[in-house]
C-alpha cells in the first residue's frame, strides 16, 4: 500500500465522527481503551487509524512514511496532541491536506 493509499484508508476509518476518538489510540463500543489492531476496536484516533491500516504498533507507526506525511501538516509534528486538542473536522482536514500534497506534489 502506498503512502497515499494509507492516508486515504486511515482517513476513511475515522471519517464518521462516531468512529473517531481522542485520548486513546482506539476504543471499543463501550468506549473502553483497546489496542488499535484489536478486533474489539470500534473507533480510533488519527494515529490509531494509521496503525490499524498499516498493521503497525503505536511505536512502529512513527517510522512509517504515512505518519511522517501527516506529521508534516500538524503543528510541532505532534499528531497525538493535534488529534486530542482539535475537533474531528480539523483532524480530517489535516488528512485531506496531507493527501492533497501527495496527489499534487508541485502545487
N, C-alpha and C positions, 0 to 999 in steps of 0.2 A: 504494500500500500504506500503510495507517495505521501509526502508531507501535506500536499493539498487535499488529497482524499482523506487523510487522517483528520485534518482540521474540520472538514465538512462533516465527517461521520461523528466526531465528538460534539460538534455544534448541534447536530440533529438529535443526539442523545438528550440534550438539555433544552431543546427548542421550546418544549412545553414547560411553562413555569412550574408546573406540578412535578416535573421530573428533574428539577434543579434544586440544589441545596447549598448551604453555606455552613461553615463551622466544622464540617467533617468532609472527608473525601466522598463518602457515599452513605446513604441511609436506606433502611428497609421500609416497608409500607407503614410500619408503626413509628417511623422517624427515629429508630434506634440506629446508632452508627454501625456500619459494616465495612468490610474491605471493598474497594471499588470493583474488584473482579468476583466478588461473592455472587452466587446465584440468587441470593436474597436481596441484592442491591436493587433499589427501585428508583432512586434519584441520586444525582451526582453533582459535585461542584465542577468547575472547569477542569481542574487537574484530574479529578476522579474520572471524568468523561474521557479525557485523553488516555488515562490508564486503562480503562476498560476497552477502548477501541484498539489500543496497541498491545494489550495484554502485558503491559509493564507494571511494575510496582510503583508506589508513590516515590520511592527513592530513585529507581532507574529511569523514570519518565524524564527526570532532569537532563538526561543525556540524549533524549530524542529530539530530532530536528523540529517536530511539530510544537514541542514545548518551547523551544527557542524562538520559533516564528511568532507564537502568541506572546511570549515574554517581551519581545521587542516592541509590542504595541502598548503594554500597560506601564504605568509609572513605576519607576525603580525596579523594573523587570520582576515584580513580585505578583505573580498570578494569584497566589494564595491571598494576599492582602486585598488585591483588587476584587476578587470574587466575593470575599467576605465583607467588603465595605460598600459595594456598589449594587444597584438594583439589577434584576435579571436582564432588563433590556440593555444595560450598559455592558454586561458580560457578553451577550450575544453580539453587540456592536463591535467589541474587541475581536471576537472570532471573525466577524464579517470583514473587518479591516485587514486582519492577517491573511484571510483568504484572498481578498482583493489584491494585496501586494504580491501574492504568489501567482495569481491569474494574470496580472498586468505589472510585471516587474519594472518596466521602464516608464510607468506613468501613473 
